[in-house]
């Protein structure tokens, strides 16, 4: 809404549509932006109450952009603007970021590694291409690289099948690997192992430890059981053979208490020499785990490098590419040099400069995408005598494209990196009723103080929550008379044999059926966390005669 108002005002002020680039993330959203812009100008061209409201909104924005700009905003002027826009509809640049980068790739084709004659793959082709690239990779991959791929499949679960899990693991990891800086796979430093002498002394200290006694002078069983287990493991200790048993033993009883700030067990302090010995054993295991992680990271890095090479070779053979490949090709090619050169070349090849950059859903912009747009944004923000504007809209709480590299912190840091920008919070909703927004406000008010985020061991979650809440401001509804309802239902625990979400899906379907029967004319929206839950929900609804789409 705000972006469309800015765009419409620029057009009413006489800015040619080809000098404005408006971007978003879906073709549907791009179409909605264009529709709203034209509708706003069309409303302003009408002699009606809606027309006067539209002109008033345009005047307010025009006066902010150009002192005295509001004076030209009248019905006749807006009619003339609308007529010119309808004759030049093809000159509008309202695009998805992917589409804009594909267009640039077409203009810079002579400087890209992607050969002419390319085509965009379909979803079905992508799955087949990924599996073929994996097959080529496995023919030459080393054993530890194949093991990492199998570990990833195991983490993904067996329900999806080996092929689908393998493709998903590689695709997700490859997307992250493309964004990784040089040396990322070796970033974790090794943890020093205890010296052999220190380890031998620690083992003797643990073995010789005298457990506390009860009031009757007998060994306290709460200490004795753990101690005996440790003595058995440490007798003739072999790290390769006894590691798993030692890890389990150190996670229990007084052995685990050595890691706490005040090492006590059932109110009795652990002797200092025992604490030091146990810490050496913990350090030994930690150093082994870190080394394994380093080796796994190195193997993963080699695996993904090999996959990337196999995938690129296959795409080159087939001239089949994804939207994201063009962003990478631009970054590795013409955009890699001086920013001024990149900006000059873009202006030349677009056959005209862009004076106004309008970015929708900015919280989902990926760092690579922003690197391509940043020179243009910085040139506009540098100012000058002419009217040039940078306008972005976003909400870090609505970031949904993290799986493809979206980085909401880019939005949060815009004010710091570009002090000339004016921030305008949009806390008034024109979509939801006051009851719904009141429920939202109550959920997030003081969220950082909830026990689930402040309990021991939750420090990282608490810091993340504090950061999140710092950007939250209470919402209010512009639709004060709109009725609404908000209610929390808790699904029953899952039954024996249920998969993780079966109980929640059944419960949701019961509620949907109730609403559907009471209000058959109403639309009912259901939000799910992942796509894999859609099929189960649709099947369950279909079994009850309720049709649903998964748009």
Secondary structure, DSSP 8 states (H G I E B T S, - for coil): -HHHHHHHHHHHTT--GGGEEEEESSHHHHHHHHHHHHHHHHHHTSSSHHHHHHHHHHHHHHHHHSTTGGGG-SHHHHHHHHHHHHHTGGG-EEEEHHHHHHHHHHHTGGGSSS-SS-EE--HHHHHHHHHHHHHHHHHH--HHHHHHHHHHHHHH-STT-HHHHHHHHHHHHHHHHHH--TTGGG-S-------HHHHHHHHHHHHH----B-TTSSB-HHHHHHHHHHHHHHTT--HHHHHHHHHHHHTSHHHHHTTSSS-EETTEE--HHHHHHHHHHHHHHHHHHHHHHHHHHHHHHHHHHHHHHHHHHHHHHHTEE-HHHHHHHHHHTGGGS-HHHHHHHHHHHTTS---EEEESSGGG-BHHHHHHHHHHHHHHHT--SS--EEEE---GGG---GGGTB-THHHHTHHHH-TT-------EESSS-HHHHHHHHHHHTTGGGSHHHHSTT-HHHHHHHHHHHHT----EES-TT--------------TT--TTHHHHHHHHHHHHHHHHH-TTS------SSTHHHHHHHHHHHHTT------
